[in-house]
């Protein structure tokens, strides 16, 4: 028998592993539940036993209740389809709808005079009765579950049940049959109706999309709006999973994570529904939380190590922004409370050091699931609070970074006999919150505060081994690594490493944060790119360019000029292109308070002058004398400092001008652009630029324009955390011409297919309207190209998207054809089968959200087409819309571009060349009969073909009079393209048909 490589084969493999049996026939359901520790502990369910009306496996539910609460079975008449049974099932369904499956499993339900337990949790060691009850739980897995009352043939690949209640669903795909986890996600979004009872909010703890390479999960199915998060182990500090010598890359999910014991742990200690309140609107919404792999992994590893080794250890957890540190800390805090070794508690108290109000709330939400918050959590803000809380039995004590040194003193003197776990959320300093109360506090680095306090007391022998330290940070300094990291020897040198890491690289590849470096551009590089583009007639350059020239070439570094460059760039390259759905904000990083205030006034004046609807906010600490008057950020802004984070989210505020504020720990997903006018290096550079990296469903890129630093310094600063390419140094717009030409030659797509797909997509067509066009191209790719051709085409398509994506984000130019090709390739590339094994971690472009991306691209196309008309068709048709710049007429515009681009060629007779280009050659081409016929009787594409032939004939005639010009036309591809496009733009006016 050959190996079953189908999706069904994967399903069989998973079920066989989970049930501990290769026999996939239904066992006798009435037998006793299998002892959980003798095998995997899962039983096989039957889809026929699933009651679609109430979303329960009635046979397993009844068997569990018979084993554990036999009087209930009789009282509720569960053996018969009677009104009494229906009433109970309706009550059960209603409670799950209201409270969610997590709470119902934890606490059971009340029905009439009965309290019904629906699950028995993890027994405490030595509690025989609890162990017996836990062994009676029924963990079952059902294949091909027919879940729908209306569409009776619709089936899920797998569903997991605990005591007959569904807790998780699976859609499986197999890369050997050319389907991936992306297809599983798409199936959930497209084919699994969230109105079905099984898929409603809170009914399952997670929905898993799985293939043999990757796992993703979603806690709330919302059709196309469903958000699937990765549940992967990570590989080589990046996304994905490592090769598994013993099986599939993803078998950790069913072999280690979703064992009965593992799933029970998640249900008891991690999964939760929390209520989130919008402070502005007052509206509340329920959010269901399920841990990501690295969150589950770090908390379990820390608990296991602390349990084995007791108090007195220091742990460094290096988790990048976007890792969900707040939840990790909350889960760890809660579970450290009850941690025991040899029947005694490992820690008497848990102290959490943080300046984030959100973390405070998340700890309370987590504790609320298990015990009374008031009796468990306290805030130590004044001297004596620690002693009072310890005496009153509070287990979790929250304090600030500034109070940390005093807490350390108390632990080392008054509480020597007690054991503490100290969790330090040190990488975040509050901005505009508690730490900004005084100047010296606002300017102190929280990480330094913690490190210095520890070091000082260690040297004074004040720190006793009665505390364990758990330090969470995204970007540890060397001192932090030495204090909290674990020592190891490398080539005779002692180095330190974190206990656990979730890298910036992995967070970027998984789409939780954006790669700031890939869009980092020093102002000189930016200007160089703009100059390069300037000579290409397919581009339309805008007003910011002139100011940039003045800034770079005349060394006019006035703040007013820089402010205008920033404002113009933001309006023309960020707002006009609808970045983040039109909600984008910018941060201006300045070198000091005086400079920040100067920028604030310059911005205000220029924004008013250009009649912009937007305003700036300034942020600095304390009081400062400016123009003979003492000012604060509150007096300048017109509202209290504490409102800055909320105000910047609201219009008209779009610019946040900062002096040593909001550069660490400030999480604002709407930040898209940063203008840097401050020397940065090392960890400060990483922390500052990383303010832009927070993800948002409509955020596809970011941009940094740096007036002070160079790429080498910034790249070196990031190298300890993540190595990536800074594109601004090595991007040549001319590459795009070459890449497009090479791809066109493979004939995988036609211009008509590109036009058709882009038109459908931008008009909001559903996915199934796009697929036939793409699938036809995939078929051509597979059938017409050999392996080398496939490799070459796919790599060039990716290179085109990467280069164009960068240039489109930063340059004020238009080329609608490139924009359309980019949209087309974004959809085509992920569908092209890999001819050879390639990196399976998907870039952000390949996993892009269609709907939010569409909005941005509609704006881009609109801007580009509006501007392109001004260059390609200088005399617009009636009613058409581009106003040419008044100071430049048509021909001088061409000459200006010519001089900028080709002025370095030593023309012998420059004036004659100018006349040939602007008058003689266009007139002769326009007079060509074949070209005239094409203009009159054909479309623009065919007219262009005849134009190019006509130009070639005219240039051959020019050879007699001007060999210099002909040589450039023949040998200089850039010049030939420019001249061809220019002459066509001058001569192509469709002749109206009478």
FISEMAR-803518 format. One record per residue (C-alpha): residue in three letters; x negated, y negated, z negated. Coordinates in steps of 0.5 Angstrom, whole numbers, padded with zeros to 4 digits, always signed. Layout:
BEGIN
alaXYZ;...
***
This chain:
BEGIN
unk+0000+0000+0000;unk-0003-0007+0002;unk-0003-0013-0003;unk+0003-0017-0003;unk+0001-0024-0002;unk+0008-0027-0001;unk+0011-0032-0006;unk+0015-0026-0008;unk+0008-0022-0010;unk+0006-0028-0014;unk+0013-0028-0018;unk+0012-0020-0019;unk+0005-0021-0022;unk+0007-0026-0027;unk+0013-0022-0029;unk+0009-0016-0030;unk+0004-0020-0034;unk+0009-0023-0038;unk+0013-0017-0040;unk+0007-0012-0040;unk+0010-0008-0036;unk+0009-0006-0028;unk+0016-0003-0028;unk+0020-0009-0026;unk+0027-0006-0027;unk+0032-0008-0033;unk+0031-0005-0039;unk+0036-0003-0044;unk+0038-0010-0047;unk+0041-0007-0053;unk+0035-0004-0056;unk+0031-0008-0061;unk+0027-0014-0059;unk+0020-0012-0058;unk+0014-0013-0063;unk+0011-0020-0061;unk+0004-0018-0063;unk+0004-0011-0059;unk+0004-0014-0052;unk+0006-0020-0049;unk+0013-0020-0052;unk+0017-0022-0046;unk+0023-0018-0044;unk+0026-0018-0037;unk+0033-0021-0036;unk+0038-0020-0031;unk+0041-0026-0027;unk+0048-0022-0027;unk+0048-0024-0035;unk+0047-0031-0034;unk+0054-0035-0035;unk+0053-0041-0030;unk+0059-0044-0034;unk+0055-0045-0040;unk+0048-0044-0038;unk+0047-0038-0043;unk+0044-0031-0042;unk+0050-0028-0046;unk+0047-0021-0047;unk+0041-0024-0050;unk+0044-0029-0054;unk+0049-0024-0057;unk+0044-0018-0058;unk+0040-0024-0062;unk+0046-0026-0066;unk+0047-0018-0067;unk+0040-0017-0070;unk+0040-0023-0074;unk+0047-0025-0076;unk+0052-0020-0075;unk+0058-0023-0078;unk+0057-0028-0074;unk+0058-0024-0067;unk+0065-0021-0070;unk+0067-0028-0073;unk+0066-0031-0066;unk+0069-0025-0062;unk+0062-0025-0058;unk+0064-0018-0055;unk+0070-0020-0051;unk+0071-0026-0046;unk+0076-0029-0051;unk+0079-0036-0053;unk+0075-0036-0059;unk+0068-0034-0056;unk+0069-0039-0050;unk+0070-0044-0056;unk+0064-0043-0059;unk+0060-0043-0052;unk+0063-0050-0051;unk+0061-0052-0058;unk+0054-0049-0056;unk+0054-0053-0050;unk+0056-0059-0052;unk+0051-0059-0058;unk+0045-0058-0053;unk+0048-0064-0049;unk+0048-0068-0054;unk+0042-0066-0058;unk+0037-0063-0053;unk+0035-0056-0053;unk+0029-0057-0058;unk+0033-0060-0063;unk+0038-0054-0063;unk+0033-0049-0063;unk+0030-0052-0069;unk+0036-0053-0073;unk+0041-0049-0070;unk+0049-0051-0070;unk+0055-0052-0074;unk+0061-0049-0072;unk+0067-0049-0076;unk+0065-0046-0083;unk+0059-0043-0080;unk+0052-0045-0079;unk+0049-0041-0074;unk+0041-0040-0073;unk+0039-0040-0066;unk+0031-0039-0067;unk+0027-0037-0072;unk+0020-0041-0073;unk+0013-0039-0074;unk+0012-0035-0081;unk+0008-0038-0086;unk+0002-0033-0088;unk+0004-0028-0093;unk+0012-0029-0092;unk+0014-0022-0090;unk+0021-0024-0089;unk+0020-0030-0085;unk+0015-0025-0080;unk+0021-0020-0080;unk+0026-0025-0077;unk+0021-0028-0073;unk+0020-0021-0069;unk+0027-0021-0068;unk+0027-0027-0063;unk+0028-0025-0056;unk+0024-0028-0051;unk+0026-0027-0044;unk+0024-0028-0037;unk+0029-0028-0031;unk+0027-0027-0024;unk+0031-0030-0018;unk+0036-0034-0023;unk+0043-0036-0019;unk+0044-0042-0023;unk+0050-0046-0019;unk+0057-0045-0020;unk+0058-0048-0013;unk+0053-0046-0009;unk+0053-0039-0011;unk+0047-0036-0007;unk+0042-0042-0010;unk+0037-0038-0014;unk+0031-0041-0018;unk+0024-0036-0018;unk+0024-0036-0025;unk+0027-0038-0032;unk+0025-0037-0039;unk+0030-0036-0044;unk+0029-0036-0052;unk+0035-0032-0055;unk+0039-0033-0049;unk+0038-0040-0048;unk+0034-0043-0042;unk+0028-0047-0044;unk+0024-0047-0038;unk+0024-0046-0030;unk+0019-0045-0025;unk+0019-0046-0017;unk+0013-0042-0015;unk+0009-0043-0008;unk+0003-0039-0005;unk-0003-0042-0001;unk-0004-0036+0002;unk+0003-0037+0006;unk+0001-0044+0007;unk+0005-0047+0002;unk+0003-0051-0004;unk+0005-0054-0011;unk+0007-0060-0007;unk+0012-0056-0004;unk+0015-0053-0010;unk+0015-0061-0013;unk+0019-0063-0006;unk+0024-0057-0007;unk+0026-0059-0014;unk+0027-0066-0012;unk+0030-0064-0006;unk+0034-0058-0007;unk+0035-0058-0015;unk+0041-0062-0016;unk+0040-0065-0023;unk+0048-0065-0024;unk+0047-0058-0025;unk+0048-0056-0032;unk+0041-0052-0032;unk+0038-0058-0030;unk+0041-0064-0034;unk+0037-0068-0039;unk+0035-0064-0045;unk+0037-0057-0043;unk+0030-0055-0042;unk+0024-0057-0045;unk+0020-0057-0038;unk+0021-0055-0031;unk+0014-0052-0028;unk+0012-0053-0020;unk+0006-0047-0020;unk+0002-0044-0014;unk-0005-0040-0015;unk-0009-0047-0015;unk-0005-0052-0019;unk+0001-0053-0024;unk+0005-0059-0025;unk+0011-0060-0030;unk+0017-0065-0030;unk+0021-0066-0037;unk+0027-0070-0033;unk+0029-0068-0026;unk+0032-0074-0023;unk+0032-0072-0015;unk+0027-0076-0011;unk+0026-0080-0018;unk+0023-0074-0021;unk+0016-0075-0024;unk+0012-0069-0024;unk+0005-0069-0029;unk-0001-0065-0028;unk-0002-0059-0033;unk-0009-0057-0030;unk-0015-0055-0034;unk-0020-0060-0030;unk-0026-0058-0026;unk-0033-0061-0026;unk-0030-0067-0030;unk-0024-0068-0025;unk-0017-0065-0023;unk-0015-0058-0021;unk-0017-0052-0024;unk-0024-0048-0025;unk-0025-0041-0021;unk-0022-0035-0025;unk-0027-0029-0025;unk-0021-0025-0028;unk-0015-0027-0024;unk-0011-0033-0021;unk-0014-0040-0023;unk-0007-0042-0026;unk-0006-0035-0030;unk-0007-0039-0036;unk+0000-0042-0036;unk+0003-0035-0037;unk-0003-0031-0040;unk-0005-0037-0046;unk+0000-0043-0046;unk+0007-0039-0045;unk+0006-0033-0050;unk+0012-0033-0055;unk+0007-0035-0060;unk+0004-0041-0056;unk+0011-0043-0054;unk+0014-0043-0061;unk+0008-0048-0063;unk+0010-0053-0057;unk+0017-0052-0059;unk+0015-0053-0067;unk+0010-0059-0066;unk+0009-0062-0059;unk+0016-0062-0055;unk+0021-0068-0057;unk+0026-0073-0055;unk+0025-0080-0057;unk+0029-0086-0057;unk+0025-0092-0053;unk+0028-0099-0054;unk+0027-0104-0049;unk+0025-0110-0054;unk+0028-0115-0049;unk+0034-0112-0047;unk+0036-0108-0053;unk+0037-0102-0049;unk+0035-0095-0051;unk+0034-0089-0047;unk+0032-0082-0049;unk+0025-0079-0046;unk+0023-0072-0047;unk+0016-0071-0048;unk+0012-0065-0047;unk+0004-0064-0048;unk-0001-0065-0042;unk-0006-0059-0042;unk-0012-0063-0045;unk-0007-0066-0050;unk-0005-0059-0052;unk-0012-0057-0052;unk-0015-0062-0056;unk-0011-0062-0062;unk-0011-0054-0062;unk-0018-0054-0062;unk-0019-0060-0067;unk-0014-0056-0072;unk-0018-0049-0071;unk-0025-0052-0072;unk-0022-0056-0078;unk-0019-0050-0081;unk-0025-0046-0081;unk-0030-0051-0083;unk-0026-0056-0088;unk-0027-0063-0089;unk-0034-0067-0088;unk-0034-0066-0080;unk-0035-0072-0075;unk-0031-0071-0068;unk-0031-0075-0062;unk-0026-0075-0057;unk-0027-0078-0051;unk-0021-0079-0047;unk-0020-0084-0041;unk-0015-0089-0041;unk-0008-0085-0038;unk-0010-0079-0042;unk-0004-0081-0047;unk-0008-0082-0053;unk-0003-0084-0057;unk+0001-0078-0057;unk-0005-0074-0058;unk-0006-0078-0065;unk+0001-0077-0067;unk+0001-0070-0066;unk-0006-0069-0069;unk-0004-0073-0075;unk+0003-0069-0076;unk-0001-0062-0076;unk-0007-0064-0080;unk-0002-0065-0086;unk+0000-0058-0087;unk-0007-0055-0085;unk-0009-0050-0090;unk-0015-0046-0091;unk-0015-0040-0096;unk-0008-0042-0098;unk-0010-0049-0100;unk-0009-0055-0096;unk-0015-0058-0092;unk-0014-0065-0093;unk-0010-0069-0098;unk-0009-0075-0094;unk-0009-0077-0087;unk-0011-0084-0085;unk-0010-0087-0079;unk-0014-0093-0077;unk-0011-0097-0071;unk-0009-0104-0069;unk-0003-0102-0064;unk+0004-0102-0066;unk+0006-0097-0061;unk+0002-0092-0064;unk+0005-0094-0071;unk+0012-0092-0068;unk+0009-0086-0064;unk+0007-0083-0071;unk+0014-0085-0074;unk+0017-0082-0068;unk+0013-0075-0069;unk+0014-0075-0076;unk+0022-0076-0076;unk+0022-0070-0072;unk+0020-0066-0078;unk+0021-0070-0085;unk+0023-0076-0088;unk+0018-0082-0085;unk+0019-0086-0091;unk+0016-0081-0096;unk+0011-0079-0091;unk+0008-0085-0088;unk+0005-0092-0091;unk+0001-0098-0089;unk-0005-0100-0093;unk-0006-0107-0092;unk-0008-0110-0098;unk-0013-0108-0104;unk-0010-0102-0108;unk-0005-0100-0103;unk-0009-0094-0102;unk-0009-0092-0109;unk-0001-0093-0109;unk+0000-0089-0103;unk-0004-0083-0105;unk-0001-0083-0112;unk+0006-0083-0109;unk+0005-0077-0105;unk+0005-0081-0098;unk+0001-0076-0093;unk+0000-0081-0087;unk-0003-0088-0089;unk-0004-0093-0083;unk-0009-0098-0083;unk-0012-0103-0079;unk-0020-0104-0076;unk-0021-0110-0081;unk-0019-0106-0087;unk-0023-0100-0085;unk-0029-0102-0089;unk-0025-0103-0095;unk-0022-0096-0095;unk-0029-0093-0094;unk-0031-0096-0100;unk-0025-0094-0104;unk-0025-0087-0101;unk-0033-0086-0103;unk-0032-0089-0110;unk-0025-0088-0113;unk-0022-0082-0109;unk-0028-0077-0109;unk-0024-0071-0111;unk-0020-0072-0105;unk-0020-0070-0098;unk-0019-0074-0093;unk-0018-0074-0085;unk-0019-0081-0082;unk-0017-0081-0075;unk-0020-0088-0071;unk-0017-0091-0065;unk-0023-0095-0064;unk-0023-0097-0057;unk-0017-0101-0058;unk-0017-0108-0061;unk-0010-0112-0062;unk-0010-0118-0057;unk-0005-0123-0060;unk-0003-0119-0066;unk-0006-0118-0073;unk-0013-0118-0071;unk-0012-0125-0068;unk-0011-0128-0074;unk-0018-0131-0075;unk-0023-0133-0070;unk-0028-0128-0073;unk-0024-0123-0073;unk-0021-0124-0065;unk-0029-0124-0063;unk-0031-0118-0067;unk-0031-0111-0063;unk-0027-0106-0066;unk-0032-0101-0064;unk-0037-0104-0068;unk-0033-0106-0074;unk-0032-0098-0075;unk-0039-0096-0073;unk-0043-0102-0077;unk-0038-0100-0083;unk-0040-0093-0083;unk-0047-0094-0082;unk-0048-0099-0088;unk-0045-0094-0092;unk-0048-0088-0090;unk-0055-0092-0091;unk-0052-0094-0098;unk-0051-0086-0099;unk-0043-0088-0101;unk-0040-0084-0096;unk-0039-0077-0099;unk-0037-0071-0095;unk-0030-0071-0097;unk-0028-0074-0091;unk-0027-0071-0083;unk-0027-0077-0078;unk-0023-0076-0071;unk-0026-0082-0067;unk-0022-0083-0060;unk-0025-0087-0055;unk-0025-0088-0047;unk-0032-0091-0047;unk-0036-0089-0053;unk-0042-0094-0054;unk-0049-0090-0055;unk-0048-0092-0063;unk-0041-0088-0063;unk-0044-0082-0059;unk-0050-0082-0065;unk-0045-0083-0071;unk-0039-0078-0068;unk-0042-0074-0063;unk-0045-0067-0063;unk-0052-0066-0062;unk-0056-0062-0057;unk-0063-0061-0054;unk-0064-0063-0047;unk-0071-0062-0044;unk-0074-0063-0051;unk-0070-0069-0052;unk-0064-0070-0057;unk-0057-0072-0054;unk-0050-0073-0057;unk-0044-0070-0053;unk-0036-0071-0055;unk-0033-0065-0058;unk-0027-0066-0053;unk-0027-0070-0046;unk-0022-0072-0041;unk-0026-0076-0036;unk-0024-0082-0032;unk-0025-0078-0026;unk-0020-0073-0028;unk-0015-0079-0030;unk-0016-0082-0023;unk-0016-0076-0019;unk-0009-0074-0023;unk-0006-0081-0021;unk-0006-0083-0028;unk-0010-0089-0027;unk-0013-0092-0021;unk-0020-0093-0019;unk-0022-0100-0020;unk-0029-0099-0017;unk-0027-0097-0010;unk-0023-0104-0009;unk-0029-0108-0013;unk-0032-0114-0008;unk-0037-0119-0010;unk-0035-0125-0007;unk-0041-0125-0002;unk-0039-0118+0001;unk-0032-0121+0001;unk-0034-0127+0005;unk-0039-0122+0010;unk-0033-0118+0011;unk-0028-0124+0013;unk-0034-0126+0018;unk-0034-0120+0021;unk-0027-0119+0022;unk-0026-0126+0025;unk-0029-0125+0031;unk-0024-0119+0033;unk-0018-0122+0036;unk-0013-0117+0033;unk-0014-0120+0027;unk-0011-0127+0024;unk-0015-0130+0019;unk-0012-0135+0014;unk-0014-0141+0010;unk-0017-0138+0004;unk-0023-0136+0009;unk-0025-0144+0010;unk-0025-0145+0003;unk-0030-0138+0002;unk-0034-0141+0007;unk-0035-0147+0003;unk-0036-0144-0003;unk-0041-0139+0000;unk-0045-0143+0005;unk-0045-0150+0002;unk-0046-0147-0006;unk-0040-0151-0008;unk-0039-0148-0014;unk-0034-0153-0017;unk-0028-0149-0021;unk-0023-0153-0017;unk-0025-0150-0011;unk-0026-0143-0014;unk-0019-0144-0017;unk-0016-0145-0010;unk-0019-0139-0007;unk-0016-0135-0012;unk-0009-0138-0012;unk-0009-0137-0004;unk-0012-0130-0004;unk-0006-0128-0009;unk-0001-0131-0005;unk-0003-0129+0002;unk-0006-0122+0000;unk-0002-0120-0006;unk+0005-0123-0006;unk+0006-0123+0001;unk+0004-0116+0002;unk+0009-0114-0004;unk+0004-0111-0008;unk+0007-0107-0014;unk+0014-0108-0011;unk+0013-0116-0011;unk+0011-0116-0019;unk+0004-0116-0018;unk+0000-0120-0024;unk-0007-0123-0024;unk-0012-0124-0029;unk-0018-0129-0029;unk-0024-0127-0033;unk-0028-0133-0035;unk-0034-0134-0039;unk-0032-0138-0045;unk-0026-0142-0048;unk-0028-0149-0045;unk-0028-0145-0038;unk-0022-0142-0039;unk-0018-0149-0041;unk-0021-0152-0034;unk-0019-0146-0030;unk-0012-0147-0033;unk-0011-0154-0031;unk-0014-0153-0024;unk-0009-0147-0023;unk-0003-0152-0026;unk-0005-0157-0021;unk-0006-0153-0015;unk+0000-0149-0016;unk+0004-0155-0016;unk+0001-0158-0010;unk+0002-0152-0006;unk+0009-0152-0009;unk+0008-0145-0011;unk+0014-0142-0016;unk+0008-0139-0020;unk+0005-0141-0026;unk-0001-0139-0031;unk-0002-0137-0038;unk-0009-0139-0042;unk-0011-0134-0047;unk-0017-0135-0052;unk-0017-0135-0060;unk-0017-0141-0065;unk-0017-0148-0064;unk-0022-0152-0059;unk-0023-0159-0057;unk-0022-0161-0050;unk-0022-0168-0047;unk-0022-0171-0054;unk-0016-0167-0057;unk-0016-0161-0061;unk-0012-0155-0057;unk-0010-0148-0058;unk-0007-0143-0053;unk+0000-0144-0056;unk+0000-0152-0055;unk-0003-0151-0047;unk+0002-0145-0046;unk+0008-0148-0049;unk+0010-0142-0053;unk+0007-0138-0059;unk+0001-0133-0058;unk+0004-0127-0060;unk+0009-0128-0054;unk+0003-0128-0048;unk+0004-0120-0047;unk+0011-0121-0046;unk+0011-0127-0042;unk+0006-0125-0037;unk+0011-0120-0035;unk+0016-0125-0033;unk+0017-0130-0028;unk+0014-0135-0027;unk+0008-0133-0030;unk+0003-0129-0025;unk-0004-0131-0028;unk-0007-0129-0034;unk-0013-0134-0035;unk-0018-0130-0041;unk-0024-0132-0045;unk-0026-0126-0049;unk-0019-0124-0050;unk-0014-0118-0047;unk-0021-0115-0044;unk-0020-0109-0048;unk-0014-0105-0050;unk-0009-0109-0046;unk-0005-0104-0042;unk-0001-0108-0037;unk+0001-0104-0031;unk+0003-0110-0027;unk-0004-0113-0027;unk-0006-0112-0020;unk-0012-0117-0018;unk-0018-0119-0022;unk-0022-0125-0021;unk-0028-0125-0025;unk-0033-0131-0027;unk-0037-0128-0032;unk-0043-0124-0033;unk-0041-0117-0034;unk-0045-0111-0035;unk-0045-0104-0039;unk-0039-0102-0043;unk-0036-0109-0043;unk-0036-0109-0035;unk-0032-0102-0035;unk-0027-0104-0041;unk-0026-0111-0037;unk-0025-0108-0030;unk-0021-0102-0033;unk-0015-0107-0035;unk-0013-0106-0028;unk-0013-0099-0028;unk-0006-0097-0031;unk-0001-0094-0026;unk+0006-0096-0024;unk+0010-0092-0019;unk+0009-0098-0014;unk+0002-0099-0015;unk-0002-0096-0010;unk-0009-0100-0010;unk-0012-0106-0014;unk-0017-0111-0012;unk-0023-0115-0016;unk-0026-0121-0013;unk-0032-0122-0017;unk-0036-0129-0017;unk-0042-0127-0022;unk-0044-0120-0021;unk-0047-0115-0016;unk-0045-0108-0014;unk-0051-0105-0017;unk-0050-0108-0024;unk-0042-0106-0024;unk-0044-0099-0021;unk-0049-0097-0026;unk-0044-0100-0032;unk-0039-0094-0029;unk-0044-0089-0028;unk-0044-0086-0035;unk-0036-0085-0034;unk-0035-0084-0027;unk-0039-0084-0021;unk-0035-0087-0015;unk-0037-0091-0008;unk-0036-0098-0008;unk-0033-0099-0001;unk-0034-0107+0000;unk-0042-0106+0001;unk-0041-0100+0006;unk-0035-0102+0010;unk-0035-0104+0017;unk-0029-0106+0021;unk-0031-0104+0027;unk-0031-0097+0025;unk-0024-0097+0025;unk-0024-0098+0033;unk-0029-0092+0033;unk-0025-0087+0029;unk-0018-0089+0032;unk-0021-0088+0039;unk-0024-0081+0037;unk-0018-0079+0034;unk-0014-0081+0040;unk-0018-0077+0045;unk-0016-0071+0041;unk-0008-0072+0043;unk-0006-0069+0037;unk-0001-0075+0037;unk+0002-0080+0042;unk+0004-0087+0041;unk+0011-0086+0041;unk+0011-0081+0036;unk+0007-0086+0031;unk+0013-0091+0033;unk+0018-0086+0032;unk+0016-0084+0025;unk+0014-0091+0023;unk+0021-0094+0025;unk+0025-0088+0021;unk+0021-0089+0015;unk+0021-0096+0014;unk+0029-0096+0015;unk+0029-0091+0010;unk+0030-0084+0013;unk+0030-0078+0009;unk+0024-0073+0009;unk+0027-0068+0014;unk+0028-0073+0019;unk+0020-0074+0019;unk+0018-0067+0018;unk+0020-0065+0026;unk+0015-0071+0028;unk+0010-0069+0024;unk+0011-0061+0025;unk+0010-0062+0032;unk+0003-0066+0031;unk+0001-0060+0027;unk+0003-0055+0032;unk-0002-0059+0037;unk-0007-0059+0032;unk-0007-0052+0031;unk-0006-0049+0038;unk-0010-0054+0042;unk-0016-0056+0037;unk-0022-0051+0036;unk-0024-0050+0029;unk-0030-0056+0030;unk-0024-0060+0033;unk-0020-0059+0027;unk-0025-0061+0022;unk-0027-0067+0026;unk-0020-0069+0027;unk-0018-0068+0020;unk-0024-0072+0017;unk-0024-0078+0021;unk-0016-0078+0020;unk-0018-0079+0012;unk-0024-0083+0014;unk-0019-0088+0017;unk-0014-0088+0012;unk-0020-0089+0007;unk-0023-0095+0010;unk-0017-0098+0013;unk-0013-0098+0006;unk-0019-0101+0003;unk-0019-0107+0008;unk-0012-0108+0008;unk-0012-0109+0001;unk-0017-0114+0001;unk-0018-0118+0008;unk-0013-0123+0011;unk-0012-0120+0018;unk-0007-0117+0022;unk-0007-0111+0026;unk+0000-0108+0027;unk-0002-0102+0031;unk-0007-0100+0025;unk-0002-0101+0020;unk+0003-0096+0023;unk-0003-0091+0025;unk-0005-0091+0017;unk+0003-0090+0015;unk+0003-0084+0020;unk-0004-0081+0018;unk-0001-0081+0011;unk+0004-0077+0012;unk+0000-0072+0017;unk-0006-0071+0014;unk-0003-0067+0008;unk+0001-0063+0013;unk-0006-0061+0017;unk-0008-0054+0014;unk-0015-0054+0012;unk-0020-0050+0017;unk-0025-0049+0012;unk-0024-0049+0004;unk-0024-0056+0002;unk-0023-0060-0005;unk-0016-0058-0007;unk-0016-0064-0012;unk-0011-0069-0008;unk-0012-0076-0007;unk-0007-0082-0009;unk-0006-0083-0002;unk-0004-0076+0000;unk+0001-0075-0006;unk+0004-0082-0005;unk+0011-0084-0007;unk+0015-0085-0001;unk+0020-0090-0003;unk+0016-0095-0007;unk+0010-0094-0002;unk+0016-0096+0004;unk+0017-0102+0001;unk+0010-0105+0001;unk+0009-0102+0008;unk+0015-0106+0010;unk+0013-0112+0007;unk+0006-0111+0010;unk+0009-0110+0017;unk+0013-0116+0017;unk+0007-0120+0015;unk+0003-0117+0020;unk+0008-0117+0026;unk+0009-0125+0024;unk+0002-0127+0024;unk+0000-0122+0030;unk+0005-0126+0035;unk+0001-0132+0033;unk-0005-0129+0036;unk-0003-0124+0042;unk+0003-0128+0044;unk+0001-0136+0043;unk+0007-0138+0046;unk+0013-0135+0042;unk+0019-0133+0046;unk+0025-0137+0044;unk+0027-0136+0037;unk+0021-0132+0035;unk+0017-0134+0029;unk+0010-0136+0028;unk+0008-0143+0027;unk+0001-0144+0030;unk-0004-0147+0026;unk-0004-0155+0028;unk-0011-0157+0027;unk-0013-0151+0033;unk-0010-0151+0040;unk-0011-0144+0043;unk-0017-0145+0047;unk-0021-0148+0042;unk-0019-0142+0037;unk-0022-0137+0042;unk-0028-0141+0043;unk-0029-0142+0035;unk-0028-0134+0035;unk-0033-0133+0040;unk-0038-0138+0037;unk-0038-0134+0030;unk-0038-0127+0033;unk-0043-0128+0039;unk-0046-0135+0038;unk-0053-0131+0036;unk-0053-0128+0043;unk-0058-0133+0047;unk-0054-0135+0053;unk-0058-0139+0058;unk-0052-0143+0060;unk-0047-0143+0054;unk-0042-0148+0057;unk-0041-0144+0064;unk-0040-0138+0060;unk-0035-0142+0056;unk-0031-0144+0062;unk-0032-0137+0065;unk-0028-0134+0059;unk-0023-0139+0058;unk-0021-0141+0065;unk-0024-0137+0071;unk-0024-0130+0069;unk-0017-0131+0066;unk-0014-0134+0072;unk-0017-0129+0077;unk-0014-0123+0073;unk-0008-0127+0073;unk-0008-0127+0080;unk-0009-0119+0081;unk-0003-0116+0085;unk-0003-0110+0082;unk-0003-0113+0075;unk+0003-0118+0077;unk+0007-0112+0079;unk+0006-0108+0073;unk+0008-0114+0069;unk+0014-0115+0073;unk+0016-0108+0073;unk+0013-0104+0067;unk+0012-0104+0060;unk+0007-0108+0056;unk+0003-0101+0055;unk+0002-0100+0063;unk+0001-0107+0064;unk-0005-0107+0060;unk-0008-0101+0064;unk-0007-0105+0070;unk-0010-0111+0067;unk-0016-0107+0064;unk-0017-0105+0071;unk-0017-0112+0074;unk-0021-0115+0069;unk-0027-0109+0071;unk-0026-0112+0078;unk-0027-0119+0076;unk-0033-0118+0072;unk-0036-0114+0078;unk-0035-0120+0082;unk-0038-0124+0076;unk-0044-0120+0077;unk-0047-0124+0083;unk-0046-0131+0079;unk-0048-0129+0072;unk-0052-0123+0070;unk-0052-0125+0063;unk-0045-0124+0062;unk-0044-0118+0066;unk-0049-0115+0062;unk-0046-0116+0055;unk-0039-0114+0058;unk-0043-0107+0060;unk-0047-0106+0054;unk-0044-0109+0048;unk-0038-0105+0046;unk-0036-0111+0041;unk-0036-0116+0046;unk-0033-0112+0052;unk-0027-0111+0047;unk-0026-0118+0045;unk-0026-0121+0052;unk-0021-0115+0054;unk-0016-0117+0049;unk-0017-0124+0049;unk-0016-0125+0057;unk-0010-0120+0056;unk-0007-0125+0051;unk-0008-0131+0055;unk-0005-0127+0061;unk+0000-0123+0059;unk+0007-0126+0060;unk+0012-0121+0062;unk+0015-0124+0068;unk+0023-0124+0067;unk+0027-0120+0072;unk+0032-0124+0076;
***
